[in-house]
């Protein structure tokens, strides 16, 4: 939605992907893929490309990128705004166990063997090898390129997911626990709604602490902030 709005407005922009997904979704803007090389690399890119505004539209758990953006924009005196979807909030019937990070989620899982759906991305699964008694189901956008740290049922699929499909997944695999990050938004919420319907406990990992920065929750607010005569990095 953001890239489409920027393209429709005729704003000169660059859309940047981190490179973790092998086949990222196409965007209606010129696209770059890969990291910048930390704060100094991002600051160099901003100067070299004549970037005048930066939008941090990364995943709410991409904390390193968000922190780097704050520092690089401060170093280059570049205006920065974050587009951050609101986190999910508990609804009646939700059985959430709220934890601070992945390590806390591992510790909070039961000792008795259970079937666990890890909806957290492949970069964060290694700590769960400390509880190998569980049967894990994982869902990735791309097939894993390297051996996993434990035996698991791997589902390769790209969202958004529907309530019915998530209900089928959880019920069909006999899932007893879900581990999820509180990423918010609609694209991944269906599993939370399906868990409520089935009465399943959800280990909900809280968002990381990030530096203070200008933050909004809608594309309309981003466009209002931008104006229409900028060159920006998204």
C-alpha positions as a Markdown table, in Angstrom:
| # | Residue | x | y | z |
|---|---|---|---|---|
| 1 | Unk | 0.0 | 0.0 | 0.0 |
| 2 | Unk | 2.8 | 2.5 | 0.8 |
| 3 | Unk | 4.8 | 1.8 | -2.3 |
| 4 | Unk | 1.6 | 2.1 | -4.5 |
| 5 | Unk | 0.7 | 5.4 | -2.9 |
| 6 | Unk | 4.1 | 6.8 | -3.4 |
| 7 | Unk | 4.2 | 5.6 | -7.0 |
| 8 | Unk | 0.7 | 7.1 | -7.7 |
| 9 | Unk | 1.9 | 10.4 | -6.3 |
| 10 | Unk | 4.9 | 10.5 | -8.7 |
| 11 | Unk | 7.4 | 10.7 | -5.8 |
| 12 | Unk | 10.9 | 9.6 | -6.7 |
| 13 | Unk | 11.7 | 6.8 | -4.4 |
| 14 | Unk | 13.7 | 3.6 | -3.8 |
| 15 | Unk | 12.2 | 0.6 | -2.0 |
| 16 | Unk | 14.8 | -1.4 | 0.0 |
| 17 | Unk | 14.5 | -5.1 | 0.9 |
| 18 | Unk | 16.8 | -6.6 | 3.5 |
| 19 | Unk | 17.4 | -9.7 | 1.4 |
| 20 | Unk | 16.1 | -12.4 | 3.8 |
| 21 | Unk | 13.4 | -13.5 | 1.4 |
| 22 | Unk | 14.6 | -15.1 | -1.9 |
| 23 | Unk | 11.7 | -13.9 | -4.0 |
| 24 | Unk | 10.3 | -10.7 | -2.4 |
| 25 | Unk | 7.0 | -9.3 | -3.6 |
| 26 | Unk | 7.2 | -7.0 | -6.6 |
| 27 | Unk | 6.8 | -3.3 | -5.9 |
| 28 | Unk | 5.8 | -0.4 | -8.2 |
| 29 | Unk | 9.1 | 1.4 | -7.4 |
| 30 | Unk | 12.8 | 0.9 | -8.1 |
| 31 | Unk | 14.0 | -1.7 | -5.7 |
| 32 | Unk | 17.3 | -2.5 | -4.0 |
| 33 | Unk | 18.0 | -5.8 | -2.1 |
| 34 | Unk | 20.5 | -6.3 | 0.7 |
| 35 | Unk | 21.8 | -4.7 | 3.8 |
| 36 | Unk | 23.6 | -1.4 | 4.0 |
| 37 | Unk | 26.5 | -2.3 | 6.2 |
| 38 | Unk | 25.4 | -0.9 | 9.5 |
| 39 | Unk | 24.9 | 2.7 | 10.5 |
| 40 | Unk | 27.9 | 4.0 | 8.5 |
| 41 | Unk | 26.8 | 2.1 | 5.4 |
| 42 | Unk | 23.3 | 3.5 | 5.6 |
| 43 | Unk | 24.6 | 7.0 | 6.2 |
| 44 | Unk | 26.9 | 6.7 | 3.2 |
| 45 | Unk | 24.0 | 5.5 | 1.0 |
| 46 | Unk | 21.8 | 8.4 | 2.1 |
| 47 | Unk | 24.6 | 10.9 | 1.2 |
| 48 | Unk | 25.6 | 9.2 | -2.1 |
| 49 | Unk | 22.0 | 8.9 | -3.4 |
| 50 | Unk | 20.9 | 12.3 | -2.3 |
| 51 | Unk | 18.1 | 10.8 | -0.1 |
| 52 | Unk | 16.1 | 13.6 | 1.5 |
| 53 | Unk | 13.5 | 11.6 | 3.5 |
| 54 | Unk | 13.6 | 8.1 | 5.0 |
| 55 | Unk | 10.6 | 5.9 | 5.9 |
| 56 | Unk | 11.2 | 3.0 | 8.2 |
| 57 | Unk | 8.5 | 0.5 | 7.1 |
| 58 | Unk | 10.4 | -2.6 | 8.3 |
| 59 | Unk | 8.8 | -5.4 | 10.3 |
| 60 | Unk | 8.2 | -4.4 | 13.9 |
| 61 | Unk | 10.8 | -7.0 | 15.0 |
| 62 | Unk | 13.5 | -5.8 | 12.6 |
| 63 | Unk | 15.0 | -3.9 | 15.6 |
| 64 | Unk | 18.6 | -3.6 | 14.2 |
| 65 | Unk | 17.5 | -1.9 | 11.0 |
| 66 | Unk | 15.2 | 0.5 | 12.9 |
| 67 | Unk | 18.0 | 1.4 | 15.3 |
| 68 | Unk | 20.4 | 1.9 | 12.4 |
| 69 | Unk | 17.9 | 4.1 | 10.6 |
| 70 | Unk | 17.6 | 6.4 | 13.7 |
| 71 | Unk | 21.4 | 6.8 | 14.0 |
| 72 | Unk | 22.1 | 7.2 | 10.3 |
| 73 | Unk | 19.3 | 9.8 | 9.9 |
| 74 | Unk | 20.6 | 11.7 | 12.9 |
| 75 | Unk | 24.1 | 11.6 | 11.5 |
| 76 | Unk | 23.0 | 12.9 | 8.1 |
| 77 | Unk | 20.3 | 15.3 | 9.4 |
| 78 | Unk | 17.7 | 13.4 | 7.3 |
| 79 | Unk | 14.0 | 13.4 | 8.3 |
| 80 | Unk | 12.8 | 10.0 | 9.4 |
| 81 | Unk | 9.4 | 8.6 | 10.0 |
| 82 | Unk | 8.3 | 5.1 | 11.0 |
| 83 | Unk | 5.2 | 3.3 | 9.6 |
| 84 | Unk | 4.4 | 0.9 | 12.3 |
| 85 | Unk | 1.2 | -1.2 | 12.4 |
| 86 | Unk | -0.4 | -1.3 | 15.9 |
| 87 | Unk | 0.2 | -4.5 | 17.9 |
| 88 | Unk | -2.5 | -7.0 | 18.4 |
| 89 | Unk | -4.5 | -6.7 | 21.7 |
| 90 | Unk | -6.1 | -9.5 | 23.6 |
| 91 | Unk | -9.8 | -10.2 | 22.8 |
| 92 | Unk | -12.3 | -12.1 | 25.0 |
| 93 | Unk | -11.4 | -15.8 | 24.8 |
| 94 | Unk | -7.7 | -15.3 | 24.0 |
| 95 | Unk | -5.3 | -17.4 | 26.1 |
| 96 | Unk | -2.1 | -15.5 | 25.8 |
| 97 | Unk | 1.1 | -16.0 | 27.7 |
| 98 | Unk | 3.0 | -12.8 | 27.1 |
| 99 | Unk | 6.8 | -13.1 | 27.1 |
| 100 | Unk | 9.6 | -10.6 | 26.4 |
| 101 | Unk | 11.7 | -12.6 | 23.8 |
| 102 | Unk | 12.3 | -15.9 | 22.2 |
| 103 | Unk | 14.4 | -17.3 | 25.1 |
| 104 | Unk | 11.5 | -16.5 | 27.5 |
| 105 | Unk | 9.1 | -18.3 | 25.1 |
| 106 | Unk | 11.3 | -21.4 | 25.1 |
| 107 | Unk | 11.5 | -21.4 | 28.9 |
| 108 | Unk | 7.7 | -21.0 | 29.2 |
| 109 | Unk | 6.8 | -24.0 | 27.0 |
| 110 | Unk | 5.7 | -27.1 | 29.0 |
| 111 | Unk | 8.1 | -29.9 | 29.8 |
| 112 | Unk | 5.7 | -32.6 | 28.7 |
| 113 | Unk | 5.9 | -33.3 | 24.9 |
| 114 | Unk | 3.5 | -31.1 | 22.8 |
| 115 | Unk | 2.8 | -30.1 | 19.2 |
| 116 | Unk | 4.0 | -26.6 | 18.8 |
| 117 | Unk | 3.5 | -24.2 | 15.9 |
| 118 | Unk | 6.4 | -21.7 | 15.6 |
| 119 | Unk | 5.1 | -18.7 | 13.7 |
| 120 | Unk | 8.3 | -16.6 | 14.2 |
| 121 | Unk | 10.5 | -16.8 | 11.1 |
| 122 | Unk | 13.5 | -19.0 | 10.5 |
| 123 | Unk | 16.0 | -16.6 | 12.0 |
| 124 | Unk | 14.7 | -17.2 | 15.5 |
| 125 | Unk | 14.1 | -20.9 | 15.8 |
| 126 | Unk | 17.5 | -22.2 | 17.1 |
| 127 | Unk | 16.7 | -21.7 | 20.8 |
| 128 | Unk | 13.8 | -24.2 | 20.6 |
| 129 | Unk | 16.3 | -27.0 | 20.1 |
| 130 | Unk | 16.7 | -26.8 | 23.9 |
| 131 | Unk | 13.3 | -28.4 | 24.2 |
| 132 | Unk | 13.6 | -31.3 | 21.6 |
| 133 | Unk | 10.8 | -33.3 | 23.2 |
| 134 | Unk | 8.2 | -31.2 | 21.3 |
| 135 | Unk | 7.0 | -31.8 | 17.8 |
| 136 | Unk | 7.4 | -28.5 | 15.9 |
| 137 | Unk | 5.6 | -27.2 | 12.9 |
| 138 | Unk | 7.3 | -24.2 | 11.0 |
| 139 | Unk | 6.1 | -22.0 | 8.2 |
| 140 | Unk | 8.5 | -20.2 | 5.9 |
| 141 | Unk | 8.2 | -18.1 | 2.8 |
| 142 | Unk | 11.1 | -20.0 | 1.3 |
| 143 | Unk | 12.3 | -23.6 | 1.8 |
| 144 | Unk | 15.2 | -23.8 | 4.3 |
| 145 | Unk | 18.6 | -23.8 | 2.6 |
| 146 | Unk | 20.4 | -25.4 | 5.6 |
| 147 | Unk | 19.5 | -28.2 | 8.0 |
| 148 | Unk | 17.2 | -27.1 | 10.8 |
| 149 | Unk | 18.5 | -27.3 | 14.4 |
| 150 | Unk | 15.7 | -29.9 | 15.2 |
| 151 | Unk | 13.3 | -32.2 | 13.4 |
| 152 | Unk | 10.3 | -30.2 | 12.2 |
| 153 | Unk | 7.3 | -30.2 | 9.9 |
| 154 | Unk | 8.1 | -27.4 | 7.4 |
| 155 | Unk | 5.3 | -25.6 | 5.6 |
| 156 | Unk | 6.3 | -23.3 | 2.7 |
| 157 | Unk | 3.7 | -20.7 | 2.1 |
| 158 | Unk | 3.3 | -16.9 | 1.7 |
| 159 | Unk | 0.6 | -15.0 | 3.5 |
| 160 | Unk | -1.8 | -13.4 | 4.0 |
| 161 | Unk | -3.6 | -16.4 | 5.5 |
| 162 | Unk | -7.3 | -16.8 | 6.0 |
| 163 | Unk | -9.1 | -17.8 | 9.2 |
| 164 | Unk | -10.4 | -21.1 | 7.6 |
| 165 | Unk | -6.9 | -22.1 | 6.4 |
| 166 | Unk | -5.3 | -21.4 | 9.8 |
| 167 | Unk | -8.1 | -23.3 | 11.5 |
| 168 | Unk | -7.4 | -26.3 | 9.2 |
| 169 | Unk | -3.7 | -26.1 | 9.8 |
| 170 | Unk | -3.9 | -26.0 | 13.6 |
| 171 | Unk | -6.7 | -28.6 | 13.8 |
| 172 | Unk | -5.2 | -30.9 | 11.2 |
| 173 | Unk | -1.8 | -31.0 | 12.8 |
| 174 | Unk | -3.2 | -31.3 | 16.3 |
| 175 | Unk | -1.3 | -28.2 | 17.4 |
| 176 | Unk | -1.4 | -27.7 | 21.2 |
| 177 | Unk | 0.7 | -24.5 | 21.5 |
| 178 | Unk | 1.4 | -21.5 | 19.2 |
| 179 | Unk | 4.5 | -19.3 | 19.5 |
| 180 | Unk | 4.0 | -15.9 | 17.8 |
| 181 | Unk | 5.6 | -12.5 | 17.7 |
| 182 | Unk | 3.2 | -9.6 | 18.2 |
| 183 | Unk | 3.7 | -8.2 | 14.7 |
| 184 | Unk | 0.2 | -6.8 | 14.4 |
| 185 | Unk | -1.6 | -6.2 | 11.1 |
| 186 | Unk | -4.2 | -8.3 | 9.3 |
| 187 | Unk | -2.0 | -10.5 | 7.2 |
| 188 | Unk | -0.9 | -12.8 | 10.0 |
| 189 | Unk | -3.7 | -12.3 | 12.5 |
| 190 | Unk | -5.8 | -15.2 | 11.3 |
| 191 | Unk | -3.8 | -17.7 | 13.3 |
| 192 | Unk | -4.5 | -15.7 | 16.5 |
| 193 | Unk | -8.3 | -15.8 | 15.7 |
| 194 | Unk | -8.1 | -19.5 | 14.9 |
| 195 | Unk | -6.3 | -20.2 | 18.2 |
| 196 | Unk | -9.1 | -18.4 | 20.1 |
| 197 | Unk | -11.7 | -20.5 | 18.4 |
| 198 | Unk | -9.8 | -23.7 | 19.3 |
| 199 | Unk | -9.0 | -22.6 | 22.8 |
| 200 | Unk | -5.2 | -22.9 | 22.3 |
| 201 | Unk | -2.6 | -21.1 | 24.3 |
| 202 | Unk | -0.5 | -18.6 | 22.4 |
| 203 | Unk | 3.0 | -17.7 | 23.6 |
| 204 | Unk | 3.0 | -14.0 | 22.5 |
| 205 | Unk | 6.4 | -12.4 | 22.2 |
| 206 | Unk | 6.4 | -8.7 | 22.9 |
| 207 | Unk | 7.9 | -6.2 | 20.5 |
| 208 | Unk | 11.5 | -5.0 | 21.1 |
| 209 | Unk | 12.2 | -1.6 | 22.6 |
| 210 | Unk | 13.2 | 0.9 | 19.9 |
| 211 | Unk | 14.6 | 4.4 | 20.1 |
| 212 | Unk | 12.2 | 7.3 | 20.1 |
| 213 | Unk | 11.3 | 8.5 | 16.6 |
| 214 | Unk | 8.4 | 10.0 | 14.7 |
| 215 | Unk | 5.9 | 7.1 | 14.3 |
| 216 | Unk | 2.5 | 6.8 | 12.5 |
| 217 | Unk | 0.2 | 3.9 | 11.7 |
| 218 | Unk | -1.3 | 4.8 | 8.3 |
| 219 | Unk | -0.1 | 5.4 | 4.8 |
| 220 | Unk | -2.2 | 8.5 | 4.7 |
| 221 | Unk | -0.1 | 10.0 | 7.5 |
| 222 | Unk | 3.1 | 9.1 | 5.7 |
| 223 | Unk | 1.9 | 10.9 | 2.5 |
| 224 | Unk | 0.8 | 13.9 | 4.5 |
| 225 | Unk | 4.3 | 14.0 | 6.1 |
| 226 | Unk | 6.1 | 13.6 | 2.7 |
| 227 | Unk | 4.7 | 16.2 | 0.4 |
| 228 | Unk | 5.2 | 15.5 | -3.3 |
| 229 | Unk | 8.7 | 16.9 | -4.2 |
| 230 | Unk | 11.1 | 14.5 | -2.4 |
| 231 | Unk | 13.6 | 11.8 | -3.2 |
| 232 | Unk | 13.4 | 9.2 | -0.5 |
| 233 | Unk | 14.6 | 5.8 | 0.6 |
| 234 | Unk | 11.8 | 3.5 | 1.9 |
